[in-house]
Amino acid sequence: MQAEISDVLSQVSGLQEKQEKLGDQQQAVAAKIAADTRLIVQRVEDNQAVMSELEQKTEVDQGPMEELSKGKRTFAALVAVVGGFAWFAVNVFGGAN
């Protein structure tokens, strides 16, 4: 009986040691994840800063980008449609023999 009790106590001690090791491993993994997350956030912020700087340079070089008015959009669509018809007509009447 005494031997069984000492076996159980040694098993409990072994399990407690394993639990401590697992806790340490869990903390190490959590620290690595936190470090990786901070690195990713830093890279995203750096990329956003670069993009903002490029947008500013583009705006300085080309001037502010204006939104096309409805009339200009309509004109562009009509030109595209007419161009498509012209291309079709050229291919039908003079293109392939």
N, C-alpha and C positions, 0 to 999 in steps of 0.2 A: 504494500500500500504506500509506504514511504517512497519507494522508487517511482511509482506512478505519479505521485504528487510532484516529485522533483523533475520528472520528465515534462509534466504539464507546465511547471514553472519555467523550465528552460525553453519550452516552445513559446510561452508567452513573452519571455525576454527576447527571443529571436524575432518574434513578430513585431515587438515594439521597436527593435533596431531597424527592421525593414521599413516600418511605418515612418520612422525618422528620416531614413534615406529617401523614401518616396516624397516626403514633404520637402526635403532639400532639392530634389530633382524638380518638383513642381515649382518651387520658387525660382530655380534657375531658368526653367522654361518660360515662366511668366515674365521674368526680367528680360529675357531675349526677345519675347514678343513685344514688350513695351519699348525696348530699344529699336527694334525693327519698325514699329509703328511711328516712333518719333522721327526716324530716318526718312520714312515714306512721306510723312507730313512735311518735313523740311524740304524734300525734293519737289513736292507739289507746290509749295510756296515759292521755291526758287523758280520753277517753271512758269508759274503765274506772273512773277516779277519780270521774267524775260519776255513773256508774251505781252505784258503791258508796255514794256519798253519798246518792243517791236511795233506795237500798234501806234504808240506815240511817234516813233520815227516815220512810220508810213504816213500818218496824218500830217506830219510836218512836210514830208517830201511831196505828197500828192494833194494835200489839202483835206479838209474834212470830207468824209464820204457822205454824199447826200442820198436820201431815199428817193427812188424814182417816183415821179408823179404818176397818177393814173393814166394821164394822156400819153406819157412816154412809154409806159408799159404796154398800153394798147397799140401804139405805133410799132413797137418792137415785135409784138405778137403778129400784127398784120404783115409786117415785112417778112417775118419767118414763114408765114403761110403762103404769101405771094411767091417768095423764093422757092418754096417747095413745089408749088404748081409750075413755076418756070422750069425747074429742074426736071420735073416729070414730063413736061411738054417737049423739052429738048431731047430727052431720052426716047420718047415715043416717036417723034417725027424725024429726028435726024440721028439718033444714037445707033442702036444695034441694027445691023443689016441682016 
